[in-house]
Amino acid sequence: MAVKNNIVTGALVGLILPLLAYFIAEILFKDQLIPDKPGVPYLIAIGINLILLKFIFKADKDKAGIGLLVVTFIVLILAFIFKIKLR
């Protein structure tokens, strides 16, 4: 995987899976995948981003890893606020 070592590239790589999860969950299958657990597609995308983060840091792409980490953290907070409801 050829990832340039800058923060913007890492952030763009980190946005791919959450945007894909949004497209699948909200546009294609509106409330049909898992109706009582709407945050699952986003949590799966975040988990895959964290696995990708491990490989980016292992390849010594520190700046790209920081961009990916920041985007993953922001998406996690947004999914927690808007999709996961505490009782």
The first five atom37 places (N, CA, C, CB, O) and aatype in JSON, in Angstrom:
{
  "aatype": [12, 0, 19, 11, 2, 2, 9, 19, 16, 7, 0, 10, 19, 7, 10, 9, 10, 14, 10, 10, 0, 18, 13, 9, 0, 6, 9, 10, 13, 11, 3, 5, 10, 9, 14, 3, 11, 14, 7, 19, 14, 18, 10, 9, 0, 9, 7, 9, 2, 10, 9, 10, 10, 11, 13, 9, 13, 11, 0, 3, 11, 3, 11, 0, 7, 9, 7, 10, 10, 19, 19, 16, 13, 9, 19, 10, 9, 10, 0, 13, 9, 13, 11, 9, 11, 10, 1],
  "atom_mask": [
    [1, 1, 1, 1, 1],
    [1, 1, 1, 1, 1],
    [1, 1, 1, 1, 1],
    [1, 1, 1, 1, 1],
    [1, 1, 1, 1, 1],
    [1, 1, 1, 1, 1],
    [1, 1, 1, 1, 1],
    [1, 1, 1, 1, 1],
    [1, 1, 1, 1, 1],
    [1, 1, 1, 0, 1],
    [1, 1, 1, 1, 1],
    [1, 1, 1, 1, 1],
    [1, 1, 1, 1, 1],
    [1, 1, 1, 0, 1],
    [1, 1, 1, 1, 1],
    [1, 1, 1, 1, 1],
    [1, 1, 1, 1, 1],
    [1, 1, 1, 1, 1],
    [1, 1, 1, 1, 1],
    [1, 1, 1, 1, 1],
    [1, 1, 1, 1, 1],
    [1, 1, 1, 1, 1],
    [1, 1, 1, 1, 1],
    [1, 1, 1, 1, 1],
    [1, 1, 1, 1, 1],
    [1, 1, 1, 1, 1],
    [1, 1, 1, 1, 1],
    [1, 1, 1, 1, 1],
    [1, 1, 1, 1, 1],
    [1, 1, 1, 1, 1],
    [1, 1, 1, 1, 1],
    [1, 1, 1, 1, 1],
    [1, 1, 1, 1, 1],
    [1, 1, 1, 1, 1],
    [1, 1, 1, 1, 1],
    [1, 1, 1, 1, 1],
    [1, 1, 1, 1, 1],
    [1, 1, 1, 1, 1],
    [1, 1, 1, 0, 1],
    [1, 1, 1, 1, 1],
    [1, 1, 1, 1, 1],
    [1, 1, 1, 1, 1],
    [1, 1, 1, 1, 1],
    [1, 1, 1, 1, 1],
    [1, 1, 1, 1, 1],
    [1, 1, 1, 1, 1],
    [1, 1, 1, 0, 1],
    [1, 1, 1, 1, 1],
    [1, 1, 1, 1, 1],
    [1, 1, 1, 1, 1],
    [1, 1, 1, 1, 1],
    [1, 1, 1, 1, 1],
    [1, 1, 1, 1, 1],
    [1, 1, 1, 1, 1],
    [1, 1, 1, 1, 1],
    [1, 1, 1, 1, 1],
    [1, 1, 1, 1, 1],
    [1, 1, 1, 1, 1],
    [1, 1, 1, 1, 1],
    [1, 1, 1, 1, 1],
    [1, 1, 1, 1, 1],
    [1, 1, 1, 1, 1],
    [1, 1, 1, 1, 1],
    [1, 1, 1, 1, 1],
    [1, 1, 1, 0, 1],
    [1, 1, 1, 1, 1],
    [1, 1, 1, 0, 1],
    [1, 1, 1, 1, 1],
    [1, 1, 1, 1, 1],
    [1, 1, 1, 1, 1],
    [1, 1, 1, 1, 1],
    [1, 1, 1, 1, 1],
    [1, 1, 1, 1, 1],
    [1, 1, 1, 1, 1],
    [1, 1, 1, 1, 1],
    [1, 1, 1, 1, 1],
    [1, 1, 1, 1, 1],
    [1, 1, 1, 1, 1],
    [1, 1, 1, 1, 1],
    [1, 1, 1, 1, 1],
    [1, 1, 1, 1, 1],
    [1, 1, 1, 1, 1],
    [1, 1, 1, 1, 1],
    [1, 1, 1, 1, 1],
    [1, 1, 1, 1, 1],
    [1, 1, 1, 1, 1],
    [1, 1, 1, 1, 1]
  ],
  "atom_positions": [
    [[0.84, -1.17, 0.0], [0.0, 0.0, 0.0], [0.89, 1.23, 0.0], [-0.96, 0.0, 1.21], [1.72, 1.4, 0.9]],
    [[0.73, 2.08, -0.98], [1.57, 3.26, -1.1], [0.82, 4.47, -0.53], [1.96, 3.5, -2.58], [0.0, 5.08, -1.21]],
    [[1.12, 4.8, 0.71], [0.5, 5.94, 1.37], [1.59, 6.97, 1.61], [-0.2, 5.53, 2.71], [2.63, 6.67, 2.21]],
    [[1.35, 8.2, 1.14], [2.31, 9.27, 1.4], [2.3, 9.58, 2.88], [1.99, 10.53, 0.56], [1.29, 9.4, 3.56]],
    [[3.4, 10.05, 3.37], [3.54, 10.3, 4.8], [3.19, 11.75, 5.12], [4.97, 9.97, 5.27], [4.07, 12.54, 5.45]],
    [[1.89, 12.1, 5.02], [1.44, 13.39, 5.5], [0.05, 13.23, 6.12], [1.42, 14.44, 4.36], [-0.65, 12.25, 5.87]],
    [[-0.33, 14.19, 6.92], [-1.55, 14.09, 7.72], [-2.8, 14.09, 6.83], [-1.63, 15.25, 8.71], [-3.76, 13.37, 7.12]],
    [[-2.8, 14.88, 5.77], [-3.98, 14.97, 4.9], [-4.26, 13.62, 4.22], [-3.77, 16.07, 3.83], [-5.41, 13.2, 4.14]],
    [[-3.23, 12.96, 3.76], [-3.4, 11.66, 3.13], [-3.96, 10.64, 4.12], [-2.08, 11.16, 2.55], [-4.84, 9.86, 3.78]],
    [[-3.44, 10.65, 5.33], [-3.95, 9.76, 6.37], [-5.41, 10.04, 6.7], [0.0, 0.0, 0.0], [-6.2, 9.12, 6.91]],
    [[-5.77, 11.32, 6.73], [-7.16, 11.68, 7.01], [-8.08, 11.24, 5.88], [-7.28, 13.2, 7.22], [-9.19, 10.77, 6.13]],
    [[-7.64, 11.38, 4.65], [-8.46, 10.94, 3.51], [-8.62, 9.43, 3.5], [-7.84, 11.42, 2.2], [-9.71, 8.92, 3.2]],
    [[-7.57, 8.7, 3.8], [-7.66, 7.24, 3.89], [-8.61, 6.85, 5.02], [-6.25, 6.62, 4.11], [-9.37, 5.89, 4.89]],
    [[-8.56, 7.59, 6.12], [-9.42, 7.3, 7.25], [-10.89, 7.62, 7.01], [0.0, 0.0, 0.0], [-11.75, 7.06, 7.69]],
    [[-11.19, 8.48, 6.07], [-12.58, 8.83, 5.77], [-13.26, 7.86, 4.82], [-12.63, 10.21, 5.19], [-14.49, 7.85, 4.72]],
    [[-12.5, 7.05, 4.12], [-13.08, 6.17, 3.1], [-14.07, 5.19, 3.71], [-11.97, 5.4, 2.38], [-15.21, 5.11, 3.24]],
    [[-13.69, 4.44, 4.73], [-14.58, 3.43, 5.3], [-15.79, 4.01, 6.02], [-13.81, 2.56, 6.25], [-16.89, 3.49, 5.84]],
    [[-15.65, 5.06, 6.83], [-16.86, 5.62, 7.44], [-17.84, 6.19, 6.42], [-16.48, 6.7, 8.42], [-19.05, 6.07, 6.61]],
    [[-17.35, 6.81, 5.36], [-18.25, 7.3, 4.31], [-18.92, 6.16, 3.57], [-17.49, 8.19, 3.33], [-20.09, 6.26, 3.2]],
    [[-18.19, 5.07, 3.36], [-18.78, 3.89, 2.74], [-19.84, 3.28, 3.66], [-17.7, 2.85, 2.41], [-20.89, 2.85, 3.19]],
    [[-19.58, 3.24, 4.96], [-20.57, 2.74, 5.92], [-21.81, 3.62, 5.93], [-19.96, 2.66, 7.34], [-22.93, 3.12, 6.01]],
    [[-21.62, 4.93, 5.85], [-22.76, 5.85, 5.79], [-23.59, 5.6, 4.53], [-22.29, 7.31, 5.83], [-24.81, 5.54, 4.59]],
    [[-22.91, 5.46, 3.4], [-23.61, 5.23, 2.14], [-24.41, 3.94, 2.19], [-22.62, 5.19, 0.98], [-25.56, 3.9, 1.75]],
    [[-23.82, 2.88, 2.71], [-24.51, 1.59, 2.76], [-25.66, 1.63, 3.77], [-23.53, 0.47, 3.13], [-26.77, 1.2, 3.46]],
    [[-25.4, 2.15, 4.97], [-26.4, 2.09, 6.05], [-27.54, 3.09, 5.87], [-25.73, 2.32, 7.38], [-28.69, 2.76, 6.15]],
    [[-27.24, 4.29, 5.42], [-28.26, 5.34, 5.39], [-28.92, 5.52, 4.03], [-27.64, 6.64, 5.81], [-30.09, 5.92, 3.97]],
    [[-28.22, 5.23, 2.97], [-28.78, 5.49, 1.65], [-29.31, 4.21, 1.0], [-27.72, 6.14, 0.76], [-30.43, 4.2, 0.5]],
    [[-28.52, 3.15, 1.0], [-28.95, 1.93, 0.34], [-29.96, 1.13, 1.15], [-27.76, 1.07, 0.04], [-31.01, 0.73, 0.63]],
    [[-29.65, 0.89, 2.42], [-30.48, 0.03, 3.26], [-31.09, 0.79, 4.42], [-29.66, -1.14, 3.79], [-30.97, 0.35, 5.56]],
    [[-31.72, 1.88, 4.18], [-32.3, 2.75, 5.21], [-33.07, 1.93, 6.26], [-33.23, 3.8, 4.56], [-34.17, 1.46, 5.99]],
    [[-32.49, 1.78, 7.45], [-33.08, 1.09, 8.6], [-33.47, -0.36, 8.32], [-34.31, 1.84, 9.07], [-34.42, -0.87, 8.91]],
    [[-32.77, -1.04, 7.44], [-33.07, -2.43, 7.14], [-32.0, -3.4, 7.61], [-33.28, -2.6, 5.68], [-32.3, -4.57, 7.84]],
    [[-30.75, -2.94, 7.77], [-29.67, -3.85, 8.14], [-29.88, -4.39, 9.55], [-28.32, -3.14, 8.04], [-30.17, -5.58, 9.73]],
    [[-29.73, -3.55, 10.52], [-29.95, -3.91, 11.92], [-30.75, -2.77, 12.53], [-28.57, -4.15, 12.7], [-30.16, -1.81, 13.03]],
    [[-32.08, -2.84, 12.52], [-32.89, -1.68, 12.91], [-32.72, -1.26, 14.37], [-34.33, -1.97, 12.67], [-32.81, -0.07, 14.67]],
    [[-32.46, -2.19, 15.29], [-32.33, -1.8, 16.68], [-30.88, -1.49, 17.07], [-32.87, -2.88, 17.57], [-30.63, -1.15, 18.22]],
    [[-29.94, -1.61, 16.15], [-28.54, -1.27, 16.41], [-27.99, -0.45, 15.24], [-27.69, -2.56, 16.63], [-27.26, -0.99, 14.4]],
    [[-28.32, 0.84, 15.18], [-27.93, 1.65, 14.01], [-26.45, 2.01, 13.97], [-28.74, 2.91, 13.98], [-25.97, 2.49, 12.94]],
    [[-25.7, 1.81, 15.05], [-24.29, 2.19, 15.06], [-23.35, 1.1, 14.62], [0.0, 0.0, 0.0], [-22.14, 1.36, 14.52]],
    [[-23.83, -0.1, 14.35], [-22.97, -1.23, 14.02], [-22.13, -1.0, 12.76], [-23.81, -2.46, 13.85], [-20.93, -1.28, 12.8]],
    [[-22.68, -0.52, 11.64], [-21.82, -0.31, 10.46], [-20.67, 0.67, 10.73], [-22.65, 0.19, 9.29], [-19.57, 0.51, 10.2]],
    [[-20.94, 1.68, 11.53], [-19.9, 2.67, 11.84], [-18.83, 2.08, 12.76], [-20.52, 3.91, 12.49], [-17.65, 2.37, 12.59]],
    [[-19.24, 1.27, 13.7], [-18.27, 0.64, 14.6], [-17.41, -0.38, 13.87], [-19.0, -0.03, 15.77], [-16.23, -0.54, 14.19]],
    [[-17.97, -1.07, 12.89], [-17.18, -1.98, 12.06], [-16.16, -1.19, 11.24], [-18.1, -2.82, 11.13], [-15.0, -1.6, 11.14]],
    [[-16.58, -0.07, 10.66], [-15.66, 0.77, 9.89], [-14.56, 1.32, 10.78], [-16.42, 1.93, 9.22], [-13.41, 1.41, 10.34]],
    [[-14.88, 1.7, 12.0], [-13.87, 2.2, 12.94], [-12.89, 1.1, 13.31], [-14.54, 2.76, 14.21], [-11.69, 1.34, 13.4]],
    [[-13.39, -0.11, 13.52], [-12.51, -1.24, 13.82], [-11.55, -1.53, 12.69], [0.0, 0.0, 0.0], [-10.37, -1.8, 12.94]],
    [[-12.03, -1.49, 11.46], [-11.15, -1.72, 10.31], [-10.13, -0.59, 10.19], [-11.98, -1.83, 9.0], [-8.98, -0.83, 9.83]],
    [[-10.55, 0.65, 10.49], [-9.61, 1.77, 10.48], [-8.5, 1.57, 11.52], [-10.35, 3.1, 10.76], [-7.34, 1.89, 11.26]],
    [[-8.85, 1.04, 12.67], [-7.84, 0.81, 13.7], [-6.86, -0.28, 13.29], [-8.5, 0.45, 15.02], [-5.67, -0.2, 13.61]],
    [[-7.34, -1.31, 12.58], [-6.43, -2.34, 12.06], [-5.52, -1.73, 11.0], [-7.23, -3.54, 11.48], [-4.33, -2.02, 10.97]],
    [[-6.08, -0.9, 10.13], [-5.29, -0.21, 9.13], [-4.26, 0.71, 9.78], [-6.2, 0.6, 8.19], [-3.15, 0.87, 9.27]],
    [[-4.63, 1.31, 10.89], [-3.71, 2.19, 11.63], [-2.48, 1.43, 12.1], [-4.43, 2.82, 12.83], [-1.37, 1.96, 12.07]],
    [[-2.67, 0.2, 12.53], [-1.54, -0.63, 12.97], [-0.54, -0.83, 11.84], [-2.05, -1.99, 13.48], [0.67, -0.73, 12.04]],
    [[-1.06, -1.12, 10.64], [-0.17, -1.36, 9.51], [0.52, -0.08, 9.04], [-0.94, -1.98, 8.38], [1.67, -0.13, 8.59]],
    [[-0.16, 1.04, 9.12], [0.45, 2.31, 8.71], [1.58, 2.69, 9.67], [-0.61, 3.43, 8.65], [2.64, 3.13, 9.23]],
    [[1.35, 2.53, 10.97], [2.42, 2.83, 11.92], [3.58, 1.85, 11.8], [1.88, 2.83, 13.35], [4.73, 2.22, 12.0]],
    [[3.28, 0.59, 11.47], [4.34, -0.4, 11.3], [5.21, -0.08, 10.09], [3.74, -1.8, 11.15], [6.39, -0.42, 10.07]],
    [[4.62, 0.58, 9.08], [5.36, 0.96, 7.87], [6.09, 2.29, 8.04], [4.42, 1.03, 6.68], [6.57, 2.86, 7.06]],
    [[6.16, 2.79, 9.27], [6.83, 4.06, 9.58], [6.26, 5.26, 8.83], [8.31, 3.94, 9.27], [6.99, 6.14, 8.39]],
    [[4.96, 5.28, 8.7], [4.25, 6.43, 8.12], [3.56, 7.16, 9.27], [3.21, 5.99, 7.0], [2.33, 7.13, 9.38]],
    [[4.33, 7.81, 10.12], [3.82, 8.39, 11.35], [2.82, 9.52, 11.12], [4.96, 8.9, 12.17], [1.79, 9.58, 11.79]],
    [[3.1, 10.4, 10.2], [2.19, 11.53, 9.96], [0.87, 11.05, 9.37], [2.85, 12.56, 9.02], [-0.19, 11.55, 9.76]],
    [[0.92, 10.11, 8.45], [-0.32, 9.55, 7.89], [-1.09, 8.82, 8.98], [-0.01, 8.59, 6.71], [-2.32, 8.87, 9.0]],
    [[-0.4, 8.15, 9.88], [-1.05, 7.47, 10.99], [-1.74, 8.44, 11.92], [0.0, 0.0, 0.0], [-2.82, 8.13, 12.45]],
    [[-1.14, 9.59, 12.14], [-1.77, 10.61, 13.0], [-3.05, 11.13, 12.35], [-0.78, 11.77, 13.27], [-4.06, 11.31, 13.03]],
    [[-3.02, 11.38, 11.04], [-4.22, 11.82, 10.34], [-5.32, 10.79, 10.41], [0.0, 0.0, 0.0], [-6.49, 11.13, 10.62]],
    [[-4.97, 9.52, 10.22], [-5.94, 8.43, 10.31], [-6.5, 8.31, 11.72], [-5.3, 7.11, 9.88], [-7.7, 8.08, 11.89]],
    [[-5.66, 8.46, 12.71], [-6.09, 8.37, 14.1], [-7.05, 9.49, 14.47], [-4.89, 8.4, 15.03], [-8.05, 9.25, 15.15]],
    [[-6.77, 10.7, 14.03], [-7.64, 11.84, 14.33], [-9.02, 11.66, 13.68], [-6.99, 13.16, 13.83], [-10.04, 11.89, 14.33]],
    [[-9.05, 11.24, 12.43], [-10.32, 11.04, 11.74], [-11.1, 9.9, 12.38], [-10.09, 10.75, 10.24], [-12.32, 10.0, 12.55]],
    [[-10.43, 8.82, 12.74], [-11.1, 7.69, 13.39], [-11.69, 8.12, 14.73], [-10.12, 6.53, 13.59], [-12.81, 7.73, 15.07]],
    [[-10.96, 8.91, 15.48], [-11.45, 9.39, 16.77], [-12.68, 10.29, 16.58], [-10.34, 10.14, 17.52], [-13.65, 10.17, 17.33]],
    [[-12.64, 11.17, 15.61], [-13.78, 12.07, 15.36], [-15.0, 11.28, 14.91], [-13.41, 13.12, 14.29], [-16.11, 11.55, 15.36]],
    [[-14.8, 10.3, 14.03], [-15.93, 9.47, 13.58], [-16.49, 8.66, 14.75], [-15.48, 8.52, 12.43], [-17.71, 8.49, 14.85]],
    [[-15.63, 8.17, 15.62], [-16.09, 7.43, 16.8], [-16.95, 8.31, 17.69], [-14.91, 6.88, 17.58], [-18.0, 7.88, 18.17]],
    [[-16.52, 9.53, 17.93], [-17.29, 10.46, 18.76], [-18.63, 10.78, 18.09], [-16.49, 11.76, 19.01], [-19.66, 10.8, 18.76]],
    [[-18.62, 11.04, 16.79], [-19.87, 11.35, 16.08], [-20.82, 10.16, 16.06], [-19.56, 11.79, 14.65], [-22.03, 10.34, 16.23]],
    [[-20.3, 8.95, 15.87], [-21.16, 7.77, 15.9], [-21.73, 7.56, 17.29], [-20.38, 6.52, 15.46], [-22.89, 7.15, 17.44]],
    [[-20.94, 7.83, 18.3], [-21.42, 7.69, 19.68], [-22.52, 8.71, 19.98], [-20.25, 7.86, 20.67], [-23.51, 8.37, 20.62]],
    [[-22.34, 9.92, 19.52], [-23.32, 10.98, 19.81], [-24.62, 10.78, 19.01], [-22.72, 12.36, 19.48], [-25.71, 10.89, 19.57]],
    [[-24.5, 10.49, 17.71], [-25.68, 10.47, 16.86], [-26.33, 9.11, 16.66], [-25.33, 11.01, 15.55], [-27.52, 9.05, 16.37]],
    [[-25.6, 8.02, 16.8], [-26.16, 6.71, 16.49], [-26.34, 5.8, 17.7], [-25.28, 6.02, 15.5], [-27.28, 5.02, 17.74]],
    [[-25.46, 5.89, 18.68], [-25.54, 5.0, 19.84], [-26.23, 5.76, 20.97], [-24.11, 4.5, 20.27], [-25.72, 6.78, 21.45]],
    [[-27.35, 5.28, 21.37], [-28.12, 5.96, 22.41], [-27.96, 5.24, 23.74], [-29.6, 6.05, 22.02], [-28.16, 4.03, 23.82]],
    [[-27.6, 5.97, 24.75], [-27.47, 5.39, 26.09], [-28.83, 5.36, 26.76], [-26.46, 6.18, 26.95], [-29.66, 6.24, 26.54]],
    [[-29.05, 4.35, 27.57], [-30.34, 4.25, 28.28], [-30.17, 4.58, 29.72], [-30.93, 2.87, 28.14], [-31.14, 4.55, 30.47]]
  ]
}
